Amino acid sequence: MFALNGLLNILWSWLYFNQQRPDWAMTELYFLWGSIVLLMMGLWRLSKWSSVMLLPYLLWVTTAGFLNAATIELNGPFS
């Protein structure tokens, strides 16, 4: 789960910054957000504290999603 989450995190950065495609990054962000939720659910059984400590990360990705959406709205369409 950690490897999947890390890969999705890197993929979002690559799509947004390197490829300059915030529209694709927004689609990928939904998968990243879901991987964080799944990671929190998976860790809950092992360590509730570890799961709770991922909340700031989830909030940051949610904030990045709002910023990503604003970038699309203000600068789109992308080609």
C-alpha positions as CSV (number, residue, x, y, z in Angstrom):
1,M,0.0,0.0,0.0
2,F,2.9,2.4,0.8
3,A,4.5,1.7,-2.6
4,L,1.3,2.3,-4.5
5,N,0.7,5.5,-2.6
6,G,4.3,6.7,-3.2
7,L,4.0,5.9,-6.9
8,L,0.7,7.8,-7.2
9,N,2.2,10.7,-5.4
10,I,5.2,10.8,-7.8
11,L,2.8,10.4,-10.8
12,W,0.7,13.4,-9.7
13,S,3.8,15.6,-9.4
14,W,5.1,14.4,-12.8
15,L,1.8,15.1,-14.5
16,Y,1.3,18.5,-12.9
17,F,4.8,19.9,-13.0
18,N,6.7,18.1,-15.7
19,Q,4.0,17.4,-18.2
20,Q,2.1,20.6,-17.3
21,R,-1.2,18.8,-17.5
22,P,-3.2,19.7,-14.4
23,D,-6.3,18.2,-16.1
24,W,-4.7,14.7,-16.1
25,A,-3.2,15.3,-12.7
26,M,-6.7,16.0,-11.3
27,T,-7.9,12.7,-12.6
28,E,-4.9,11.0,-11.0
29,L,-5.6,12.9,-7.8
30,Y,-8.7,10.9,-7.2
31,F,-6.7,7.7,-7.2
32,L,-4.1,9.2,-4.9
33,W,-6.8,10.3,-2.5
34,G,-8.3,6.9,-2.5
35,S,-4.9,5.2,-1.9
36,I,-4.5,7.4,1.2
37,V,-7.9,6.4,2.5
38,L,-7.1,2.7,1.8
39,L,-3.8,3.1,3.5
40,M,-5.4,4.6,6.6
41,M,-8.0,1.8,6.7
42,G,-5.3,-0.9,6.3
43,L,-3.2,0.7,9.0
44,W,-6.1,1.0,11.4
45,R,-6.0,-2.6,12.3
46,L,-2.2,-2.5,13.0
47,S,-1.9,0.9,14.6
48,K,-4.7,3.4,15.1
49,W,-2.2,6.1,15.9
50,S,-0.4,5.6,12.6
51,S,-3.7,5.8,10.7
52,V,-4.6,9.0,12.5
53,M,-1.2,10.5,11.7
54,L,-2.0,10.2,8.0
55,L,-4.8,12.8,8.3
56,P,-2.6,15.8,7.7
57,Y,-1.4,14.1,4.5
58,L,-5.0,13.5,3.4
59,L,-5.8,17.1,4.2
60,W,-2.8,18.3,2.2
61,V,-3.8,16.2,-0.8
62,T,-7.3,17.6,-0.6
63,T,-6.0,21.1,-0.5
64,A,-3.7,20.4,-3.5
65,G,-6.9,19.1,-5.3
66,F,-8.6,22.4,-4.7
67,L,-5.6,24.2,-6.1
68,N,-5.4,21.8,-9.0
69,A,-9.0,22.4,-9.8
70,A,-8.5,26.2,-9.7
71,T,-5.6,25.9,-12.0
72,I,-7.8,24.0,-14.5
73,E,-10.6,26.5,-14.2
74,L,-8.4,29.5,-14.6
75,N,-6.0,28.3,-17.3
76,G,-7.8,25.6,-19.3
77,P,-8.3,24.1,-21.7
78,F,-5.0,22.1,-22.0
79,S,-3.7,20.3,-25.0
